[in-house]
Amino acid sequence: MNNPGIIFKRTLWDSRMGIIGWGVGIGLITMLIVALFPTITEFEGFAQMMENPIYKALLGEAADAAAFLTPEGFIAIYVVAFTPLYLAIYLVMLGLNVTAGEEERGTIDLLMSTPTPRWQVIVEKFLAIVVTTLLILGINFALGLVGLLITPEMTVSPIRLAEGSLAMLPISALMAGLALLLGTVTRSRGAAGGIAGGIIIASYMITTLSEVATEALGPVKPFSFFTYHHSIQIMREGILWGDFVLLSVITAVLVGLGIFFFQQRDLAV
């Protein structure tokens, strides 16, 4: 291995503005959601709306009226369930840039002119994406904590809020890993981004719509990765380590396949 950590550090440094921008942006949304809990839950008929079939189709198992009226359930529905979807936009872009972005910019030949092995390039870049995601979620947690402090009605433990933030890491990293693999296979950021976006949306819709179309979508629900991101259960019980490990293993497989295909082909320079 040559110059271990150089690519990791550079990739992380290049992501610094994204970390700040996305972290603060998503964190402010989280803080606002937490602060609005007392106001929103006072609206008459809001709990009944949660039972509406259309709303259930959008939220799936998160459309739990009883949970919604609790601080933990409210955060689970509007923060833990949705934040990975917001982040997907940025993380897919980062995943695509690992190989496809370098090839389209014509910088892959410069990178490969060093004695750095191809597998090391992908591993270090992806580890930087994981750390980037963790830092964004850390900022999100910090601003969410501010929301808790200024909202007495929010009786959520800071530890549980931290667990909810950490629990979003594996599914977020998985989406970046998916984009990395597709970018490596297609060599096109546009094509890979479109396919990755379609898979992410399809996965989310399969998981949520299966709550109202059990017979049609129930059999394919286990193949949707959002099925293993139980936001309400996470905020009630803490990190579900079985799901956490499963999503992490799937991510590792996606990255491993990306390395395999990257090793096997010629580069577009």
N, C-alpha and C positions, 0 to 999 in steps of 0.2 A: 504493500500500500504506500502511495506517495502523497506527501503533504496532507495527512488526514486532518479534516476539519476546515480546510481552506474554503472549499465550495460551500459547506454548511454556513460558515460565518458570512460569506459574501451574499448568499441567498437570503439569509436572515436580515442582513444590513439593507439589502435592496427592498425588503418588505416593511421597513420601519414606518413609512408613511401610511401604508395600508393597515398596519397594526394599530396605529394611533387613530386613524380615520374611522376604520370599521369598529374598533373597540369602543371609542367614545360614542360613535353614532348608535350602535346597538345598545350600548350601556345607557344612554339617555332615554332610549325607548323603554328599556327595562325599568329605569327609575320612574318614568312617567306612568307606566302601567301599574307599578307598585303603589305609587302615590294616589292613583285614581280608584284604587280598590273600594274605599268606602263610598265614593260617589256612584260608581257604576252598579254596585250590588244593591243600592237603594232603589234603583229603578223598578217599578212594579212591572211584572210580566217578563222580567229578564230570565228568570229561571224556567218559565214556560217556553221561552224561545229556544232554550237549549234542547228541548224535547222535539223541536220541529225536525221533520225528516231531512229537509234541505240542510239545516245546520249540522245535523248528525253526519250527513254525507261529507261535509267540509272538515269536520273535526274528528270523526270516527269515535274511538273510545274516549277521547278527551271531552266529548259532548256529554258531560256528566253534570246534571243540574245540581245535585247534592254537593259534589266536589267544588263546583264553580263558586258556591257561596262561602267556601272556606278560604282563608289566605293561601294555604298550601296548594289547593286546587286551582285557584285563580292564577298563581304564578306558573303552575304546571301547564295550564292551557295556553296562556298568552306569552310565556317566556320559554319554558323548557321545550314545548312542542314546536314553536314557530321559529325560534332563533336559528336552529340549523338550516332552515329553509332560506332565511335571509343570508346567512353566511355562505350558502351554496354558490351564490353568484361569484363571490370573491375566490372561494376555494377551488372552484372549477377552473377559473382563470389561472390560478397558481399551478394547478395540476397540469394544465395544458402547456404551460411554459417550461416544464421540466425538460422535455425533448422537442416537442412540436414547435414550440416558440423559438427555441434556439435554431432549429433547422430553417424556419421561415425567415428569421432575421439574418441567416447566413453566418451565425456565430458558432455553430456547432463544430466547424473545422478548427477554429482557434482553441476551443475547449478540448477537443480530442488530440490536439497537437502536443499536449502535455502528456507525461507518462501516467496520468491518472486513469485507472481502469474504468470501463463503461459502467460497471455495476456500482462503483463508488460514487460516480456522478449522480446516479438516480437515488441511491441510499441517502447521501448527504443532502441533496436537494429536498427529498421528501421529509427527512427528519427536520429540516428547517421549516417546512410547511406545518408539520405537527406542532413545533414550538411556537410558530406564528399563531396558529389556532388557539393554543393554550394561553398565550399572552392576550389575545383578543377576548377570550372567555374570562380571563382574570380581570381585565378592565371592566367587562360587563358585570362581573360579580361585585367589584368595588362600587360601581355606581348603583347597582341594585341594593347594596348594603346601605348606601345613603338614603335610598327610597324607604328602606325599612326604618331607619332612624327618624325620618321626618313623618312617618305614618304610624302612629301608635296602634291603630286597628290591625296593622300587619304583625301578627304575633308569630311570625315564622322565625325559627332559629337561624342565626347566621351560618351555623354548620350545615343545616339542611339546604340553605341557599347555595353554599359552596359545593355541596354534593350535586345539586341540580345543575350547577355550572359545569362541573367536571364531567358529569354524565353525558353532556352534549359533545364531548371530544371525540369518542369513537365514531359516531355516525357522521360527524363533520369530516373527520379524516378519511372516512370511507369514500365520501363523495370526491375528495381530492384524488384519492387513489384510483378511482374509476376514471376520472378525467386523464390522469397520467397514463394509464393503460391504453385508453382509446387514442390519445394523442400520439403515443408511441407506435400503435398499429396503423393508424390512418395517415400520420405525418402531416395532418392538416388541422390547425386549431379550429377553423370554421366547422368542418365536418365533425370532428371529435366533440366540440362544444355542443353542437346540435344534438348529437346522439346522447351525450351525457345528460343534457338537460331533459331530453325526452324520457330517459330511464329514471331520472330522479322524480320527475312529475308523475310518471306512471306508477312508480313504487309508492309514492305518497297517496295517490288516488286509489290504488288497489287496497292499501291498508285501511283508509278511511271509508271508502265505499263498501267494503266488505261488511261493515256494521249494519248497513241497510240492504245489502244484496248478498246475504250470506251464502245462498245456494250457488249463485253464479261465481262469486269471487272467493268464497271460503277456501276452495282447494288450492288456489294460487297464492293466497295470503302469506303462507310460510316462506315464499320465495321473494317477498318484498322486504327490503332491509329496514324500512320504517316500522315493520311489525315488531322489531326488537328494540324499539325506543319507546318505553312506556312512561310517559311524562308524569301522569298522576301517581302511578305506583312509586316512581322515583321520589317525588316530593313527600309521599307518605312514609316510605320505608328507607329511603336512602338509595345509594347506588346499587343497581342490580348487577352484581359482578358477573353472573352467567352471561347476560346480554352484553355487558361491557367487553368481556373476553371474546365472545362470538364475533361481534362487529370488528374487533381489533384483528382477529385471525383472518376474517374475510378481507380486511384492508391489506394485511400482509401478503395474502395470496395475490391480490390485484397488483400490488407493487412488484411482487416476485415475477408475475407474468410479464409485467412491463419490462423488467430487467431481462428476462428471457428473450423477448422479441427484439429488444434493443441490441442485445448481443449478437443476434442471428442475422441482422440485415446490414446492407450498406447504408451509409448516411447521405442525406440530401444536403449538399454543400454548395 
